[in-house]
Amino acid sequence: MPAEFMDAKTTAEYLNMSISAVYRDALGLVPYKFGRGRNAKIQFKVSEVMAWVRQQKLQ
């Protein structure tokens, strides 16, 4: 089964950005929070990241 979510590090690597840029700008993406407190994991939905990438296409 393919992964439905990817963490901020994987998202940053895929988009060739720094992790801090992904957190700071969030790229208009909705982050999903799994867990509570300091151990909470912030992840992004793969389909939403791919849709954002398609929107960046220059005409």
TIRO-2110 file (N, C-alpha, C; in Angstrom, 1 decimal):
// TIRO-2110
0.8, -1.2, 0.0, N, 1, A
0.0, 0.0, 0.0, CA, 1, A
0.9, 1.2, 0.0, C, 1, A
0.7, 2.2, -0.9, N, 2, A
1.5, 3.4, -1.0, CA, 2, A
1.3, 4.3, 0.2, C, 2, A
2.3, 5.0, 0.6, N, 3, A
2.1, 6.0, 1.7, CA, 3, A
1.2, 7.1, 1.4, C, 3, A
0.3, 7.4, 2.3, N, 4, A
-0.7, 8.5, 2.1, CA, 4, A
-0.1, 9.8, 2.6, C, 4, A
0.8, 9.8, 3.6, N, 5, A
1.4, 11.0, 4.1, CA, 5, A
2.9, 10.9, 4.1, C, 5, A
3.5, 12.1, 4.1, N, 6, A
5.0, 12.1, 4.2, CA, 6, A
5.3, 13.2, 5.2, C, 6, A
6.4, 13.0, 5.9, N, 7, A
6.8, 13.9, 7.0, CA, 7, A
7.4, 15.1, 6.3, C, 7, A
7.7, 16.1, 7.1, N, 8, A
8.3, 17.4, 6.6, CA, 8, A
9.6, 17.2, 6.0, C, 8, A
10.4, 16.3, 6.5, N, 9, A
11.8, 16.1, 5.9, CA, 9, A
11.6, 15.5, 4.5, C, 9, A
10.8, 14.5, 4.3, N, 10, A
10.6, 13.9, 3.0, CA, 10, A
10.0, 14.9, 2.1, C, 10, A
9.0, 15.7, 2.5, N, 11, A
8.4, 16.8, 1.7, CA, 11, A
9.4, 17.8, 1.2, C, 11, A
10.3, 18.2, 2.2, N, 12, A
11.3, 19.2, 1.8, CA, 12, A
12.3, 18.6, 0.8, C, 12, A
12.7, 17.3, 0.9, N, 13, A
13.6, 16.7, 0.0, CA, 13, A
12.9, 16.6, -1.4, C, 13, A
11.7, 16.2, -1.4, N, 14, A
10.9, 16.1, -2.7, CA, 14, A
10.8, 17.4, -3.4, C, 14, A
10.6, 18.5, -2.6, N, 15, A
10.4, 19.8, -3.2, CA, 15, A
11.7, 20.6, -3.4, C, 15, A
12.8, 19.9, -2.9, N, 16, A
14.2, 20.6, -3.0, CA, 16, A
14.2, 21.9, -2.2, C, 16, A
13.6, 21.8, -1.0, N, 17, A
13.6, 23.0, -0.1, CA, 17, A
14.1, 22.6, 1.2, C, 17, A
14.4, 23.6, 2.1, N, 18, A
14.8, 23.3, 3.4, CA, 18, A
13.6, 22.9, 4.3, C, 18, A
13.8, 22.2, 5.3, N, 19, A
12.7, 21.8, 6.2, CA, 19, A
12.1, 23.1, 6.8, C, 19, A
12.9, 24.0, 7.2, N, 20, A
12.4, 25.2, 7.8, CA, 20, A
11.5, 26.0, 6.8, C, 20, A
11.8, 26.0, 5.6, N, 21, A
11.0, 26.6, 4.6, CA, 21, A
9.6, 25.9, 4.5, C, 21, A
9.6, 24.6, 4.6, N, 22, A
8.4, 23.9, 4.5, CA, 22, A
7.5, 24.3, 5.7, C, 22, A
8.1, 24.3, 6.9, N, 23, A
7.4, 24.7, 8.1, CA, 23, A
6.9, 26.1, 8.1, C, 23, A
7.8, 27.0, 7.6, N, 24, A
7.6, 28.5, 7.6, CA, 24, A
6.5, 28.8, 6.6, C, 24, A
6.7, 28.4, 5.4, N, 25, A
5.8, 28.8, 4.3, CA, 25, A
4.6, 27.9, 4.2, C, 25, A
4.8, 26.7, 4.6, N, 26, A
3.7, 25.7, 4.4, CA, 26, A
3.2, 25.6, 3.0, C, 26, A
3.7, 26.4, 2.1, N, 27, A
3.4, 26.3, 0.7, CA, 27, A
1.9, 26.3, 0.4, C, 27, A
1.1, 26.7, 1.3, N, 28, A
-0.4, 26.7, 1.1, CA, 28, A
-0.9, 25.3, 1.3, C, 28, A
-0.1, 24.4, 1.8, N, 29, A
-0.5, 23.0, 2.1, CA, 29, A
-1.0, 23.0, 3.5, C, 29, A
-2.0, 22.1, 3.8, N, 30, A
-2.5, 21.9, 5.1, CA, 30, A
-1.7, 20.8, 5.8, C, 30, A
-1.0, 21.2, 6.9, N, 31, A
-0.3, 20.2, 7.7, CA, 31, A
-1.2, 19.3, 8.5, C, 31, A
-0.9, 18.1, 8.7, N, 32, A
-1.7, 17.2, 9.5, CA, 32, A
-0.8, 16.9, 10.7, C, 32, A
-1.4, 17.0, 11.9, N, 33, A
-0.7, 16.7, 13.2, CA, 33, A
-1.2, 15.4, 13.7, C, 33, A
-0.2, 14.5, 14.0, N, 34, A
-0.4, 13.2, 14.6, CA, 34, A
0.2, 13.1, 15.9, C, 34, A
-0.5, 13.0, 17.0, N, 35, A
0.0, 12.9, 18.3, CA, 35, A
-0.2, 14.2, 19.0, C, 35, A
0.4, 14.3, 20.2, N, 36, A
0.2, 15.5, 21.1, CA, 36, A
1.6, 15.9, 21.6, C, 36, A
1.6, 17.2, 22.0, N, 37, A
2.8, 17.7, 22.6, CA, 37, A
4.1, 17.7, 21.8, C, 37, A
5.2, 17.6, 22.4, N, 38, A
6.5, 17.7, 21.8, CA, 38, A
6.7, 16.5, 20.8, C, 38, A
6.1, 15.4, 21.0, N, 39, A
6.3, 14.3, 20.1, CA, 39, A
5.3, 14.2, 19.0, C, 39, A
4.5, 15.2, 18.8, N, 40, A
3.6, 15.2, 17.7, CA, 40, A
4.3, 15.3, 16.4, C, 40, A
3.8, 14.6, 15.4, N, 41, A
4.4, 14.5, 14.1, CA, 41, A
3.6, 15.3, 13.1, C, 41, A
4.2, 16.2, 12.4, N, 42, A
3.6, 17.0, 11.3, CA, 42, A
3.9, 16.3, 10.0, C, 42, A
2.8, 16.0, 9.3, N, 43, A
2.9, 15.4, 8.0, CA, 43, A
2.0, 16.0, 7.0, C, 43, A
2.4, 15.8, 5.7, N, 44, A
1.6, 16.4, 4.6, CA, 44, A
1.1, 15.2, 3.7, C, 44, A
-0.1, 15.4, 3.2, N, 45, A
-0.8, 14.4, 2.4, CA, 45, A
-0.1, 14.4, 1.0, C, 45, A
0.3, 13.3, 0.6, N, 46, A
1.1, 13.1, -0.7, CA, 46, A
0.3, 13.7, -1.8, C, 46, A
-1.0, 13.4, -1.9, N, 47, A
-1.8, 13.8, -3.0, CA, 47, A
-1.9, 15.4, -3.1, C, 47, A
-1.9, 16.0, -1.9, N, 48, A
-2.0, 17.5, -1.8, CA, 48, A
-0.7, 18.1, -2.3, C, 48, A
0.5, 17.5, -1.9, N, 49, A
1.8, 17.9, -2.3, CA, 49, A
1.9, 17.8, -3.8, C, 49, A
1.5, 16.7, -4.4, N, 50, A
1.5, 16.5, -5.9, CA, 50, A
0.6, 17.5, -6.6, C, 50, A
-0.6, 17.8, -6.0, N, 51, A
-1.4, 18.8, -6.6, CA, 51, A
-0.8, 20.2, -6.6, C, 51, A
-0.1, 20.5, -5.5, N, 52, A
0.5, 21.8, -5.4, CA, 52, A
1.6, 21.9, -6.4, C, 52, A
2.4, 20.8, -6.6, N, 53, A
3.5, 20.8, -7.6, CA, 53, A
2.9, 21.1, -9.0, C, 53, A
1.8, 20.5, -9.3, N, 54, A
1.1, 20.7, -10.6, CA, 54, A
0.7, 22.1, -10.8, C, 54, A
0.2, 22.7, -9.7, N, 55, A
-0.2, 24.1, -9.8, CA, 55, A
0.9, 25.1, -10.1, C, 55, A
2.2, 24.7, -9.8, N, 56, A
3.3, 25.6, -10.0, CA, 56, A
3.8, 25.6, -11.4, C, 56, A
3.2, 24.8, -12.3, N, 57, A
3.6, 24.7, -13.7, CA, 57, A
3.5, 26.1, -14.4, C, 57, A
4.5, 26.5, -15.1, N, 58, A
4.5, 27.7, -15.8, CA, 58, A
3.7, 27.5, -17.1, C, 58, A
2.9, 28.5, -17.5, N, 59, A
2.2, 28.4, -18.7, CA, 59, A
2.9, 28.9, -19.9, C, 59, A
END
